[in-house]
């Protein structure tokens, strides 16, 4: 059973990595780059504060279309077994959060995942050194976006 899960994990990883490039191929996304716009400025501000909250850059992420940055953070597992935040930033100003099974778990590819803005809003509320106006502008960039995420999952038939 463990061998089957490992084989499935490797096949899912290969499928995901051939569907979208990884951070190994797109190191600029791992570092994070932002448009020279008001949205880009606020994304960079939020990104830098997430790093202070313990978020990490990762080369293991899949880079979705239009993504300019991404960070992950392990969290205590919830009732569904979700134990990692993955925050993605996009060139059009969107910021998305996916709560998922961590990327080194055998359940990462097939496990439950949820796109939501509540963790982003909670983290933003704890941040100091950001004015209420800036927090308001940043929070308007939060979206629930699972448009591409379902394409990362290999379809298994039979």
LUMLO-167607 format. One record per residue: residue number from 1; residue in one letter; x, y, z of N, C-alpha, C in turn. Coordinates in steps of 0.2 Angstrom, whole numbers, plus 2048, in hexadecimal, padded with zeros to 3 digits. Example, Ala and Ser with C-alpha at 12.3 -4.5 7.8 and 13.67 -1.06 7.14 Angstrom:
BEGIN
   num   residu   nxx   nyy   nzz   caxx   cayy   cazz   cxx   cyy   czz
     1        a   842   7E4   827    83E    7EA    827   842   7F0   827
     2        s   840   7F5   823    844    7FB    824   840   800   827
end
This chain:
BEGIN
   num   residu   nxx   nyy   nzz   caxx   cayy   cazz   cxx   cyy   czz
     1        x   804   7FA   800    800    800    800   804   806   800
     2        x   80A   806   804    80E    80C    804   812   80D   7FE
     3        x   813   808   7FB    817    808    7F4   812   80B   7EF
     4        x   80C   809   7EF    807    80B    7EA   806   813   7EB
     5        x   806   815   7F2    805    81C    7F3   80B   820   7F0
     6        x   811   81D   7F1    817    821    7EF   817   821   7E7
     7        x   815   81C   7E4    815    81C    7DD   810   821   7DA
     8        x   80A   821   7DE    805    826    7DC   807   82D   7DD
     9        x   80B   82E   7E2    80D    835    7E4   812   837   7DE
    10        x   816   833   7DC    81B    834    7D7   818   836   7D0
    11        x   813   831   7CF    80F    832    7C8   80B   839   7C9
    12        x   808   83A   7CE    805    841    7CF   809   847   7CF
    13        x   80F   846   7D2    814    84C    7D1   816   84D   7CA
    14        x   818   847   7C7    81A    848    7C0   814   84B   7BB
    15        x   80E   849   7BD    809    84C    7B9   808   853   7BA
    16        x   808   855   7C1    807    85C    7C3   80D   860   7C0
    17        x   813   85E   7C0    819    861    7BE   819   862   7B6
    18        x   816   85E   7B3    816    85E    7AC   80F   862   7A9
    19        x   80B   864   7AE    805    868    7AD   807   86F   7AE
    20        x   80B   871   7B3    80D    877    7B5   814   877   7B7
    21        x   818   87C   7B5    81F    87C    7B7   820   87D   7BF
    22        x   825   87A   7C2    826    87B    7C9   82A   881   7CA
    23        x   82B   882   7D1    830    888    7D3   837   887   7D1
    24        x   839   880   7D0    840    87F    7CD   841   882   7C6
    25        x   83C   882   7C2    83C    885    7BC   83B   88C   7BC
    26        x   837   88F   7C1    835    896    7C1   837   899   7C8
    27        x   83E   89A   7C9    841    89C    7CF   83E   8A3   7D1
    28        x   83D   8A7   7CC    83A    8AE    7CD   834   8AE   7D2
    29        x   830   8A9   7D0    829    8A8    7D4   82B   8A6   7DB
    30        x   830   8A2   7DC    833    8A0    7E3   835   8A6   7E7
    31        x   839   8AA   7E4    83B    8B0    7E7   835   8B5   7E8
    32        x   831   8B5   7E3    82B    8BA    7E3   82D   8C0   7DF
    33        x   829   8C1   7DA    82A    8C8    7D6   823   8CB   7D6
    34        x   822   8D1   7D6    81C    8D5    7D6   81C   8DA   7D1
    35        x   816   8DC   7CE    815    8E1    7C9   817   8E8   7CD
    36        x   819   8ED   7C9    81A    8F3    7CC   814   8F7   7CB
    37        x   80F   8F5   7CF    808    8F8    7CF   807   8F8   7D7
    38        x   801   8FC   7D8    7FE    8FC    7DF   7FD   8F5   7E1
    39        x   7FA   8F1   7DD    7F8    8EA    7DF   7FF   8E6   7E1
    40        x   804   8E7   7DC    80A    8E3    7DD   80E   8E6   7E4
    41        x   80D   8EC   7E5    810    8EF    7EB   80D   8EB   7F1
    42        x   806   8EB   7F1    803    8E8    7F7   804   8E0   7F7
    43        x   805   8DD   7F2    806    8D6    7F2   80D   8D5   7F5
    44        x   812   8D9   7F3    819    8D8    7F6   819   8DA   7FD
    45        x   815   8DE   7FF    814    8E0    807   812   8DA   80A
    46        x   80C   8D7   808    809    8D1    80B   80E   8CB   80B
    47        x   811   8CA   805    816    8C5    804   81C   8C5   809
    48        x   81E   8CB   80A    824    8CC    80F   822   8CB   816
    49        x   81B   8CD   818    819    8CB    81F   817   8C4   820
    50        x   815   8C0   81A    814    8B9    81B   81B   8B6   81D
    51        x   820   8B8   81A    827    8B5    81B   828   8B6   823
    52        x   827   8BC   825    828    8BD    82C   823   8B9   831
    53        x   81E   8B6   82E    819    8B2    832   81B   8AA   831
    54        x   821   8A9   82E    823    8A2    82D   822   89F   827
    55        x   81F   8A2   822    81E    89F    81B   825   89E   818
    56        x   825   89A   814    82C    898    810   82B   898   809
    57        x   830   89A   805    830    899    7FE   831   892   7FD
    58        x   82F   88F   7F7    830    888    7F5   831   887   7EE
    59        x   836   883   7EC    837    881    7E5   832   87C   7E3
    60        x   82F   879   7E8    82B    873    7E6   824   875   7E4
    61        x   822   87B   7E4    81B    87D    7E2   81A   87D   7DB
    62        x   814   87B   7D8    813    87C    7D1   811   883   7D0
    63        x   813   886   7CB    812    88D    7C9   80C   88D   7C4
    64        x   807   890   7C7    800    891    7C3   801   897   7BE
    65        x   7FD   897   7B9    7FD    89C    7B4   7FC   8A3   7B7
    66        x   800   8A8   7B6    800    8AE    7B9   803   8AF   7C0
    67        x   805   8AA   7C3    808    8AA    7C9   80F   8AD   7CA
    68        x   810   8B2   7CE    816    8B6    7CF   819   8B4   7D5
    69        x   816   8B1   7DA    819    8AF    7E1   815   8AA   7E4
    70        x   818   8A6   7E9    815    8A1    7EC   818   8A0   7F3
    71        x   815   89F   7F8    818    89D    7FF   814   897   802
    72        x   817   893   806    814    88E    809   815   88E   811
    73        x   811   88B   815    812    88B    81C   80E   885   81F
    74        x   812   881   822    80F    87B    826   80B   87E   82C
    75        x   805   87B   82D    801    87C    832   7FF   876   836
    76        x   7FD   876   83C    7FA    870    83F   7F4   86D   83B
    77        x   7F4   867   83A    7EF    864    836   7E8   865   839
    78        x   7E3   866   834    7DC    867    837   7D9   861   836
    79        x   7D2   861   837    7CE    85A    837   7CF   857   831
    80        x   7D0   85A   82B    7D0    857    825   7D7   855   823
    81        x   7DC   856   827    7E3    854    826   7E7   85A   822
    82        x   7E4   860   821    7E7    865    81D   7EC   868   822
    83        x   7F2   869   81F    7F8    86B    824   7FC   870   821
    84        x   7FA   873   81B    7FF    878    818   7FB   87E   815
    85        x   7FD   884   816    7FA    889    812   7FF   88A   80C
    86        x   7FC   88B   806    800    88D    800   7FC   894   7FD
    87        x   800   899   7FE    7FE    8A0    7FC   801   8A1   7F5
    88        x   7FD   8A3   7F0    7FF    8A5    7E9   7FD   8AC   7E8
    89        x   802   8AF   7E4    801    8B6    7E2   801   8B6   7DA
    90        x   7FD   8BA   7D7    7FC    8BA    7D0   7FD   8C1   7CD
    91        x   800   8C2   7C7    801    8C8    7C4   7FB   8CD   7C3
    92        x   7F5   8CA   7C3    7EF    8CE    7C3   7ED   8D1   7CA
    93        x   7F1   8D0   7CF    7EF    8D3    7D6   7EC   8CE   7DA
    94        x   7EA   8C8   7D8    7E7    8C3    7DC   7EC   8C0   7E1
    95        x   7E9   8BE   7E7    7EC    8BA    7EC   7E8   8B4   7EE
    96        x   7EA   8AE   7EE    7E6    8A8    7EF   7E9   8A4   7F4
    97        x   7E5   8A1   7F9    7E8    89C    7FE   7E5   895   7FD
    98        x   7E9   890   7FC    7E7    889    7FC   7E9   886   802
    99        x   7E4   883   806    7E6    87F    80C   7E6   878   809
   100        x   7EC   874   80A    7ED    86E    807   7F1   869   80C
   101        x   7F1   863   80A    7F6    85E    80D   7FD   860   80B
   102        x   802   860   80F    808    863    80D   80B   85F   808
   103        x   810   862   804    812    860    7FE   817   859   7FE
   104        x   819   857   804    81D    851    805   819   84C   807
   105        x   812   84D   808    80E    847    80B   80C   843   805
   106        x   80B   83D   806    808    838    800   801   83A   7FE
   107        x   7FE   83E   802    7F7    840    801   7F7   847   7FD
   108        x   7FD   84A   7FC    7FD    851    7FA   7F8   852   7F3
   109        x   7F9   84D   7EE    7F6    84E    7E8   7EF   84C   7E8
   110        x   7ED   847   7EC    7E6    845    7EC   7E2   847   7F2
   111        x   7E6   84A   7F7    7E2    84B    7FD   7DE   851   7FD
   112        x   7DA   853   802    7D5    858    801   7D9   85F   801
   113        x   7D6   864   7FE    7D9    86B    7FD   7D3   870   7FD
   114        x   7D5   876   800    7D0    87B    800   7D3   881   7FE
   115        x   7CF   885   7FA    7D1    88C    7F9   7CD   890   7FD
   116        x   7D0   895   800    7CC    89A    805   7D0   8A0   806
   117        x   7CC   8A5   808    7CF    8AB    80A   7D0   8AC   811
   118        x   7CC   8A9   815    7CC    8AA    81D   7D3   8A9   820
   119        x   7D8   8A5   81E    7DE    8A5    821   7E2   8AB   81F
   120        x   7E1   8AD   819    7E5    8B4    817   7E2   8BA   81B
   121        x   7DC   8BA   81C    7D9    8C0    820   7DB   8BF   827
   122        x   7DC   8B9   82A    7DE    8B8    831   7E5   8BB   831
   123        x   7E9   8B8   82D    7F1    8BA    82D   7F2   8C2   82C
   124        x   7EE   8C5   827    7EE    8CC    826   7EC   8D0   82D
   125        x   7E7   8CD   830    7E5    8D0    836   7EB   8D1   83C
   126        x   7EF   8CB   83C    7F5    8CB    841   7FB   8CF   83F
   127        x   7FB   8D2   839    801    8D5    836   801   8DC   839
   128        x   807   8DE   83C    808    8E4    83E   80D   8E8   839
   129        x   80D   8EF   83A    811    8F3    835   80D   8F4   82F
   130        x   807   8F2   82E    803    8F3    828   7FD   8F7   82A
   131        x   7FC   8FD   826    7F6    901    828   7F0   8FE   827
   132        x   7EA   900   82A    7E4    8FD    828   7E2   8FE   821
   133        x   7E4   904   81E    7E2    905    817   7E6   900   813
   134        x   7EC   8FE   814    7F0    8F9    810   7ED   8F2   811
   135        x   7EB   8F1   817    7E8    8EA    819   7E1   8EA   815
   136        x   7DE   8EF   814    7D7    8EF    810   7D9   8EE   809
   137        x   7DE   8F1   806    7E0    8F0    7FF   7E2   8E9   7FE
   138        x   7E6   8E6   802    7E9    8DF    802   7E3   8DB   802
   139        x   7DE   8DB   807    7D9    8D7    807   7D4   8D6   801
   140        x   7D4   8DC   7FE    7D0    8DC    7F7   7D3   8D8   7F2
   141        x   7DA   8D6   7F3    7DD    8D2    7EE   7DC   8CA   7EF
   142        x   7D9   8C8   7F5    7D8    8C1    7F7   7D2   8BF   7F3
   143        x   7D4   8B9   7F0    7CF    8B5    7EC   7CF   8AE   7ED
   144        x   7C9   8AB   7EC    7C9    8A3    7EC   7CA   8A1   7E4
   145        x   7D0   89E   7E3    7D1    89C    7DC   7D4   895   7DB
   146        x   7CF   891   7D9    7D1    88A    7D8   7D1   888   7D1
   147        x   7D1   88D   7CD    7D0    88C    7C6   7D5   887   7C3
   148        x   7DB   888   7C5    7E1    883    7C2   7E2   87E   7C6
   149        x   7E1   87E   7CD    7E4    879    7D1   7E1   872   7D0
   150        x   7DB   871   7CD    7D8    86B    7CC   7DC   867   7C6
   151        x   7DF   86B   7C2    7E2    869    7BC   7E9   865   7BE
   152        x   7EB   867   7C4    7F2    864    7C7   7F1   85D   7C9
   153        x   7EA   85A   7CA    7E9    854    7CC   7E8   84F   7C7
   154        x   7EC   84A   7C7    7EC    844    7C2   7E5   841   7C2
   155        x   7E2   840   7BD    7DB    83C    7BD   7DD   834   7BD
   156        x   7DB   831   7C1    7DC    829    7C1   7D5   826   7C0
   157        x   7D5   822   7BB    7CF    81E    7B9   7D0   817   7BB
   158        x   7CA   814   7BD    7CA    80D    7BE   7CD   80B   7C5
end
